[in-house]
Amino acid sequence: MPSGGKRERAVSAEIQSALDASGFVGTWDNDLRTDLVYLSGSLIQMLGIAPEEAARGVPLSAFLAGIHPDDQERVSELVREAHGTVGRFAAHFRTVRADGVVHWVSARGQVEADVEGRGVRCLGMAVDITKARIDTVDAAQRIDVIERLVDSLIPLRNLLAQDGAGVLGMLVDMLLLELGKELSKPKYETRAKHLH
C-alpha cells in the first residue's frame, strides 16, 4: 500500500458478505511491505483478534500469536518460507480464541510478487475444520461437515469468478479440490452408500 493511501480491498463487499455468512471461512490479506495482516470472517474470532483491529490491520506477529503455542513455530516457519520464496502457504494448525476455545484450521495462501519478483502481498483463506478432526465423530458427521463447507464455497466461487478475484478464486478452487479428494476416500464412500 502506498504511504498515506487507502488499502486496496482483497475482495468485494458482496464476496466479503458471503465469506462472513458462511461461518466456516475467513480470509487474510498480508501486506508484506507494511507487515500488516487484514482479516475477515470467522478467522478473526479463531485468532482472538478484535474485529476493529482486524479491519485496521494487525502485525503478522499478532496473527501468529493467535495460533496455539505448540503450532506457532512450525506455522511461522511456513509463513517465512512462503514469503521468502514468493510461493504458496499451506498448513493445518490450532488456534486459541479469546475465550480459550481451541479450533483446528486448514489454511492456504499464495504470495503475489511485484514486477521484480519480490513478494508484496499474501492472500489466503482459512477453514475451521475442528468438527472434522474430532476423533469421536463418525463418518456420517464428517461427510456432513465437508458437504456443508462445499455448499458454502460453491456460491463463493461463482461470486469470485464474476468479480475476477484471481488469487482468491484459485484458493477456493484448491480448497474445493482438496475437499473433493477427502470425500472420495474409501472411508467416506462406504459410509455415504449407507446414507443414501
C-alpha positions in Angstrom: 0.0 0.0 0.0 1.4 3.4 -0.9 2.2 5.6 2.1 -1.0 7.5 3.0 -3.1 5.6 0.5 -6.2 3.6 1.1 -5.7 -0.2 1.4 -7.0 -2.0 -1.7 -9.7 -4.4 -0.7 -8.9 -8.1 -1.3 -12.5 -8.9 -2.1 -15.6 -7.0 -2.9 -18.2 -6.3 -0.3 -20.6 -8.9 -1.8 -17.9 -11.6 -1.6 -16.9 -10.5 1.9 -20.5 -10.8 3.0 -20.6 -14.4 1.6 -17.4 -15.2 3.5 -18.7 -13.8 6.7 -22.1 -15.5 6.4 -20.6 -19.0 5.7 -19.4 -19.3 9.3 -16.6 -21.6 8.1 -14.3 -19.4 6.1 -12.0 -16.5 6.9 -9.5 -14.7 4.8 -6.3 -12.8 5.3 -4.5 -10.2 3.2 -0.9 -9.7 4.4 0.8 -6.6 3.0 4.4 -7.8 3.1 5.7 -4.2 2.8 4.0 -2.9 5.9 3.9 -6.3 7.7 0.1 -5.8 8.4 -2.4 -8.6 8.1 -6.1 -7.7 7.3 -8.5 -10.4 8.4 -12.1 -11.3 7.7 -14.8 -13.8 8.7 -14.5 -16.4 11.4 -10.7 -16.3 11.3 -10.9 -13.1 13.4 -12.6 -14.9 16.3 -10.5 -18.0 15.8 -7.3 -16.0 16.3 -8.7 -14.0 19.2 -8.3 -10.6 17.5 -10.7 -7.7 18.0 -12.8 -7.1 14.8 -11.8 -3.4 14.7 -8.1 -4.3 14.8 -8.5 -6.9 12.1 -10.1 -4.3 9.8 -7.3 -1.8 10.5 -4.6 -4.5 10.1 -2.6 -6.2 12.7 1.1 -7.0 12.7 2.0 -10.5 11.4 3.2 -11.2 15.0 -0.3 -10.7 16.3 -1.7 -13.1 13.7 0.8 -15.7 14.7 0.1 -15.1 18.4 -3.4 -16.4 17.9 -2.0 -19.7 16.9 -1.8 -22.4 19.5 1.7 -22.2 21.2 2.5 -25.8 20.1 2.0 -24.9 16.5 3.4 -21.3 16.4 7.0 -22.1 15.5 6.0 -24.5 12.7 3.5 -22.1 11.1 5.8 -19.2 11.5 8.5 -21.1 9.6 6.0 -22.0 6.8 4.9 -18.3 6.6 8.6 -17.2 6.3 9.3 -19.8 3.7 6.2 -18.8 1.6 7.1 -15.1 1.9 10.8 -15.7 1.1 10.2 -17.9 -1.9 7.1 -16.0 -3.2 5.3 -19.3 -3.0 2.3 -21.0 -1.6 1.4 -21.4 2.0 -0.5 -24.4 3.3 -0.8 -25.6 6.9 -3.1 -27.2 9.4 -2.9 -25.7 12.9 -4.8 -25.0 16.1 -5.9 -21.5 17.2 -6.9 -20.3 20.6 -9.9 -17.9 20.7 -10.1 -15.1 23.3 -12.4 -17.3 25.4 -9.8 -20.1 25.4 -11.6 -22.4 22.9 -9.2 -24.3 20.6 -10.1 -24.7 16.9 -8.4 -26.6 14.1 -7.8 -24.6 11.0 -6.8 -25.5 7.4 -5.2 -22.5 5.7 -3.9 -21.9 2.2 -2.4 -18.8 0.7 -0.4 -17.5 -2.2 2.2 -14.8 -2.3 1.9 -12.2 -5.1 5.1 -10.7 -6.5 5.9 -7.3 -7.9 7.5 -6.9 -11.4 10.9 -7.6 -9.9 9.8 -10.9 -8.4 9.7 -9.7 -4.8 6.8 -10.8 -2.6 4.5 -7.9 -1.8 1.2 -9.5 -0.7 -0.1 -12.8 0.6 -3.7 -13.6 0.1 -5.2 -16.6 1.8 -8.2 -18.5 3.1 -8.7 -20.4 6.3 -11.3 -23.0 7.1 -12.4 -24.2 10.6 -12.0 -28.0 10.4 -12.5 -28.6 14.1 -15.6 -30.8 13.8 -14.0 -32.8 11.0 -10.9 -33.6 13.2 -12.8 -34.8 16.3 -11.8 -38.5 16.6 -15.2 -39.5 18.1 -17.2 -38.1 15.2 -18.4 -40.8 12.9 -18.1 -40.8 9.1 -21.6 -39.5 8.5 -20.9 -36.4 10.6 -17.6 -35.8 8.9 -19.3 -36.1 5.5 -22.0 -33.6 6.7 -19.3 -31.1 7.8 -17.4 -31.3 4.5 -20.6 -31.2 2.4 -21.8 -28.1 4.2 -18.4 -26.5 3.6 -18.6 -27.3 -0.1 -22.2 -25.9 -0.2 -20.8 -22.7 1.2 -17.9 -22.5 -1.1 -19.6 -23.1 -4.4 -21.6 -19.8 -4.3 -18.5 -18.0 -3.2 -16.6 -19.5 -6.2 -19.3 -18.2 -8.5 -19.1 -14.7 -7.0 -15.3 -14.7 -7.3 -15.5 -15.7 -10.9 -17.8 -12.7 -11.6 -15.6 -10.4 -9.6 -12.3 -11.5 -11.3 -10.6 -12.2 -7.9 -7.7 -14.3 -9.4 -5.7 -15.5 -6.4 -8.6 -15.9 -4.0 -10.6 -17.7 -6.7 -7.6 -20.0 -7.2 -7.5 -20.7 -3.4 -11.2 -21.5 -3.4 -10.7 -23.9 -6.3 -7.8 -25.6 -4.5 -9.9 -25.9 -1.4 -12.8 -27.4 -3.3 -10.4 -29.9 -5.0 -9.0 -31.0 -1.6 -12.5 -31.4 -0.1 -13.5 -33.4 -3.2 -10.4 -35.7 -2.6 -11.4 -36.1 1.0 -15.0 -37.1 0.2 -13.7 -39.6 -2.4 -11.6 -41.5 0.2 -12.9 -45.1 0.7 -13.9 -44.5 4.3 -16.4 -41.8 3.1 -17.6 -43.7 0.0 -18.5 -46.7 2.1 -20.4 -44.7 4.7 -22.0 -42.5 2.1 -23.6 -45.5 0.4 -25.3 -46.4 3.6 -26.6 -42.8 4.0 -28.4 -42.7 0.6 
